[in-house]
């Protein structure tokens, strides 16, 4: 069981945080983990992505060339990573920010209006957590309990409840 995931969007959307929390949850689940961030010099507003590998086997390289899952929070990220996905892979996109459908028909696509849902929960800043919740629920790569424990241990306590609500909202979209 190996999952290779790419999270991608603009800097400031919490792209690297999504990957980090998934990596922490994987470590807590006794999986072998790799987390590799990549971002432009602009930080906020520039492109950002990170690769996360979770596996029961040793991870040979942190570089993901054929992701099993991709989460995109902007159109340029969809354009960049859609083609590289494995056949049968999972694409999760923020449909509020990505203005085109996936072109591939051999992958599963979950479209979530993450910005709108996050605003209903109180802050657009948690849109990333909605998408992460969908990923975890759909793939079962780690349990929601393991992800919540990682969030509690490594996140800011004052944001725990709103992030928990966002993860649960995302899980609803993955059913």
C-alpha positions in Angstrom: 0.0 0.0 0.0 1.7 3.2 -1.2 0.1 6.5 -1.9 1.9 9.2 -3.7 0.1 12.5 -3.4 0.7 16.0 -4.9 -0.9 19.0 -3.3 -0.8 22.1 -5.5 -2.0 25.7 -5.7 -0.9 29.2 -4.9 1.3 30.2 -2.0 -0.8 31.2 1.0 -3.5 28.6 0.4 -2.1 26.2 2.9 -0.7 23.8 0.3 2.4 22.9 2.3 0.3 22.6 5.5 -2.0 20.0 3.9 1.0 17.9 3.0 2.6 18.3 6.4 -0.5 17.3 8.4 -0.9 14.2 6.1 2.8 13.3 6.6 2.5 13.7 10.4 -0.6 11.4 10.4 1.3 8.9 8.3 4.2 8.9 10.8 1.8 8.5 13.7 0.3 5.5 11.8 3.8 3.9 11.6 4.1 4.4 7.8 7.2 5.4 6.0 6.8 9.0 4.9 8.3 11.6 2.6 7.2 15.2 2.5 8.9 17.4 -0.2 7.8 21.1 -0.5 8.3 23.1 -3.7 7.5 26.8 -4.0 8.5 29.9 -5.9 10.4 32.8 -4.4 7.2 34.8 -4.1 5.7 32.6 -1.4 2.2 34.2 -1.2 0.6 34.3 -4.6 3.4 32.3 -6.3 3.0 28.6 -7.1 3.4 26.1 -4.4 3.1 22.3 -4.3 4.3 19.5 -2.2 4.7 15.8 -2.7 3.8 13.3 0.1 4.5 9.6 -0.1 3.0 7.3 2.5 4.0 3.6 2.4 4.4 0.4 4.4 7.5 -0.1 2.3 10.7 2.0 2.5 10.4 5.2 0.4 13.3 5.2 -2.1 12.9 8.8 -3.4 10.8 11.8 -2.3 10.1 12.8 -5.9 6.6 11.9 -7.2 6.4 11.6 -10.9 3.2 9.6 -11.2 0.9 10.6 -8.3 -1.9 8.3 -7.2 -3.8 11.3 -5.9 -3.6 15.1 -6.7 -5.3 18.0 -4.9 -5.4 21.2 -6.9 -6.5 24.6 -5.7 -6.0 26.5 -9.0 -6.2 26.1 -12.7 -2.4 26.2 -13.4 -2.0 23.3 -11.0 -4.6 21.2 -12.8 -2.9 22.0 -16.1 0.5 20.9 -14.7 -0.3 17.7 -12.8 -3.4 16.1 -14.5 -1.5 14.3 -17.2 1.1 12.8 -14.8 -1.5 11.0 -12.7 -1.6 7.2 -12.7 -4.6 5.6 -14.5 -7.4 5.2 -11.9 -5.9 8.0 -9.8 -7.9 10.4 -7.7 -8.1 14.1 -8.5 -9.7 16.4 -6.0 -10.2 20.0 -7.1 -11.5 23.2 -5.6 -14.3 23.9 -8.1 -14.5 27.5 -6.8 -11.0 28.3 -8.1 -10.5 25.8 -11.0 -12.4 26.9 -14.0 -12.2 23.8 -16.1 -13.1 20.1 -15.8 -10.5 17.4 -15.9 -9.9 16.2 -19.4 -8.9 12.6 -18.5 -11.6 10.0 -18.3 -9.5 7.3 -16.7 -9.3 9.0 -13.3 -11.8 9.7 -10.5 -12.6 13.3 -10.0 -14.1 14.9 -6.9 -15.1 18.6 -7.3 -15.6 20.5 -4.1 -16.6 24.2 -3.8 -14.0 24.5 -1.0 -13.9 28.3 -0.8 -17.7 28.5 -0.5 -17.8 25.7 2.1 -14.9 27.2 4.1 -16.7 30.6 4.1 -19.8 28.9 5.6 -17.6 27.5 8.3 -16.2 30.9 9.1 -12.9 31.3 7.1 -11.8 30.8 3.5 -8.4 29.9 5.0 -9.6 26.4 5.8 -10.5 25.5 2.2 -7.4 23.4 2.1 -8.5 21.3 5.1 -11.8 20.5 3.3 -9.9 19.1 0.4 -7.6 17.1 2.7 -10.6 15.7 4.5 -12.0 14.4 1.2 -8.7 12.8 0.3 -8.3 11.0 3.6 -11.9 9.7 3.6 -11.8 8.6 0.0 -8.4 6.9 0.1 -8.3 5.6 3.7 -4.5 6.3 3.5 -4.7 7.2 7.2 -7.8 7.3 9.4 -9.6 10.5 10.2 -8.7 9.9 13.8 -5.0 9.7 13.0 -5.3 12.9 10.9 -7.1 14.7 13.7 -4.5 13.5 16.2 -1.8 14.9 14.0 -3.7 18.2 13.6 -4.0 18.4 17.4 -0.4 17.6 18.1 1.2 19.7 15.3 -1.3 22.5 14.6 -2.3 25.6 16.5 -4.8 24.7 19.2 -7.0 27.8 18.6 -7.7 26.5 15.1 -8.3 22.9 15.9 -12.1 23.0 16.1 -12.6 24.9 12.8 -10.0 22.7 11.0 -11.8 19.6 12.4 -15.1 20.9 11.0 -13.4 21.5 7.7 -12.0 18.0 7.5 -15.4 16.5 8.3 -17.1 18.7 5.6 -14.6 17.4 3.1 -15.2 13.8 4.1 -18.9 14.3 3.3 -17.9 15.0 -0.3 -15.9 11.8 -0.6 -18.8 9.4 0.2 
